[in-house]
């Protein structure tokens, strides 16, 4: 059922997931740099990173999508995994963005202190990304073997 979608449909799903990824990461970046207390040099670094991100990500996406179309096998498996990962990353990062930024700014303010992790952020990221990995693997296994 999952892979009964034709190849052109999966290309469209992958293209939409790329757009969702770009918008989600843009929201992540805007939310991280719009807070008070963000150093000016960090804002300048993020501007350069944003430019690189908006050039490199579409190039990477075009290479993956092009390679999946050129393969002799149906592109549905690769494009399914591509779409899952491109949607899972912003879905995992956006809810904990504020805590991550606060930890980063605290580390930048006092670089002599050893970096610490936030158990809530770590738990959330492992839970969401782990669920995406296990869920996509289960979907592949169920669809391949007809169980």
TORKOLBA-891901 format. One record per residue (C-alpha): residue number from 1; chain; x, y, z. Coordinates in steps of 0.05 Angstrom, whole numbers, plus 5000, padded with zeros to 4 digits. Layout:
BEGIN
{NUM, A, {X, Y, Z}}
...
***
This chain:
BEGIN
{1, A, {5000, 5000, 5000}}
{2, A, {5055, 5049, 5020}}
{3, A, {5095, 5039, 4957}}
{4, A, {5036, 5035, 4910}}
{5, A, {5047, 5109, 4897}}
{6, A, {5080, 5118, 4828}}
{7, A, {5151, 5145, 4821}}
{8, A, {5127, 5214, 4800}}
{9, A, {5085, 5217, 4863}}
{10, A, {5145, 5201, 4906}}
{11, A, {5185, 5254, 4871}}
{12, A, {5130, 5304, 4888}}
{13, A, {5129, 5280, 4960}}
{14, A, {5205, 5286, 4965}}
{15, A, {5203, 5357, 4935}}
{16, A, {5149, 5378, 4984}}
{17, A, {5189, 5348, 5042}}
{18, A, {5250, 5388, 5019}}
{19, A, {5208, 5451, 5022}}
{20, A, {5182, 5432, 5091}}
{21, A, {5253, 5420, 5113}}
{22, A, {5277, 5488, 5087}}
{23, A, {5218, 5525, 5119}}
{24, A, {5227, 5487, 5185}}
{25, A, {5301, 5501, 5188}}
{26, A, {5288, 5574, 5170}}
{27, A, {5240, 5578, 5228}}
{28, A, {5293, 5545, 5272}}
{29, A, {5345, 5596, 5251}}
{30, A, {5299, 5656, 5257}}
{31, A, {5276, 5634, 5326}}
{32, A, {5348, 5624, 5348}}
{33, A, {5373, 5691, 5324}}
{34, A, {5314, 5735, 5343}}
{35, A, {5322, 5727, 5418}}
{36, A, {5352, 5780, 5462}}
{37, A, {5423, 5773, 5483}}
{38, A, {5448, 5741, 5419}}
{39, A, {5518, 5767, 5405}}
{40, A, {5528, 5807, 5341}}
{41, A, {5585, 5762, 5317}}
{42, A, {5539, 5702, 5325}}
{43, A, {5487, 5737, 5281}}
{44, A, {5540, 5750, 5228}}
{45, A, {5563, 5678, 5229}}
{46, A, {5491, 5654, 5223}}
{47, A, {5479, 5700, 5162}}
{48, A, {5537, 5667, 5126}}
{49, A, {5513, 5598, 5147}}
{50, A, {5442, 5614, 5123}}
{51, A, {5469, 5633, 5054}}
{52, A, {5509, 5568, 5050}}
{53, A, {5449, 5529, 5075}}
{54, A, {5403, 5557, 5022}}
{55, A, {5453, 5541, 4967}}
{56, A, {5478, 5472, 4991}}
{57, A, {5412, 5441, 5011}}
{58, A, {5376, 5448, 4943}}
{59, A, {5439, 5423, 4908}}
{60, A, {5441, 5362, 4954}}
{61, A, {5367, 5351, 4944}}
{62, A, {5374, 5355, 4869}}
{63, A, {5431, 5305, 4869}}
{64, A, {5392, 5255, 4912}}
{65, A, {5328, 5263, 4872}}
{66, A, {5365, 5258, 4806}}
{67, A, {5404, 5196, 4828}}
{68, A, {5340, 5163, 4851}}
{69, A, {5307, 5174, 4783}}
{70, A, {5368, 5146, 4746}}
{71, A, {5369, 5081, 4785}}
{72, A, {5339, 5020, 4750}}
{73, A, {5298, 5002, 4812}}
{74, A, {5235, 5041, 4830}}
{75, A, {5254, 5104, 4869}}
{76, A, {5200, 5096, 4922}}
{77, A, {5244, 5066, 4977}}
{78, A, {5299, 5119, 4972}}
{79, A, {5250, 5176, 4966}}
{80, A, {5209, 5149, 5025}}
{81, A, {5271, 5150, 5069}}
{82, A, {5292, 5217, 5042}}
{83, A, {5224, 5247, 5057}}
{84, A, {5221, 5216, 5127}}
{85, A, {5289, 5244, 5146}}
{86, A, {5276, 5313, 5117}}
{87, A, {5211, 5320, 5156}}
{88, A, {5236, 5287, 5220}}
{89, A, {5295, 5335, 5230}}
{90, A, {5256, 5400, 5237}}
{91, A, {5201, 5363, 5275}}
{92, A, {5253, 5341, 5326}}
{93, A, {5290, 5407, 5332}}
{94, A, {5235, 5460, 5331}}
{95, A, {5203, 5443, 5398}}
{96, A, {5269, 5446, 5437}}
{97, A, {5301, 5503, 5399}}
{98, A, {5296, 5553, 5457}}
{99, A, {5330, 5507, 5506}}
{100, A, {5385, 5492, 5456}}
{101, A, {5397, 5566, 5443}}
{102, A, {5400, 5582, 5518}}
{103, A, {5451, 5527, 5529}}
{104, A, {5493, 5552, 5470}}
{105, A, {5491, 5624, 5493}}
{106, A, {5510, 5604, 5564}}
{107, A, {5569, 5565, 5536}}
{108, A, {5590, 5625, 5493}}
{109, A, {5585, 5672, 5553}}
{110, A, {5630, 5628, 5596}}
{111, A, {5674, 5584, 5552}}
{112, A, {5717, 5560, 5610}}
{113, A, {5660, 5519, 5639}}
{114, A, {5652, 5450, 5611}}
{115, A, {5593, 5444, 5563}}
{116, A, {5533, 5411, 5594}}
{117, A, {5475, 5376, 5562}}
{118, A, {5401, 5384, 5576}}
{119, A, {5369, 5317, 5591}}
{120, A, {5301, 5340, 5564}}
{121, A, {5331, 5361, 5497}}
{122, A, {5371, 5297, 5492}}
{123, A, {5311, 5254, 5510}}
{124, A, {5266, 5290, 5461}}
{125, A, {5315, 5285, 5403}}
{126, A, {5329, 5211, 5415}}
{127, A, {5255, 5197, 5422}}
{128, A, {5232, 5234, 5359}}
{129, A, {5290, 5214, 5314}}
{130, A, {5290, 5143, 5340}}
{131, A, {5216, 5137, 5328}}
{132, A, {5226, 5163, 5257}}
{133, A, {5281, 5112, 5244}}
{134, A, {5243, 5053, 5274}}
{135, A, {5178, 5074, 5241}}
{136, A, {5209, 5081, 5172}}
{137, A, {5246, 5015, 5180}}
{138, A, {5182, 4980, 5201}}
{139, A, {5144, 5010, 5143}}
{140, A, {5198, 4985, 5095}}
{141, A, {5199, 4916, 5125}}
{142, A, {5123, 4909, 5125}}
{143, A, {5116, 4933, 5054}}
{144, A, {5173, 4891, 5026}}
{145, A, {5150, 4825, 5056}}
{146, A, {5075, 4836, 5054}}
{147, A, {5064, 4824, 5128}}
***
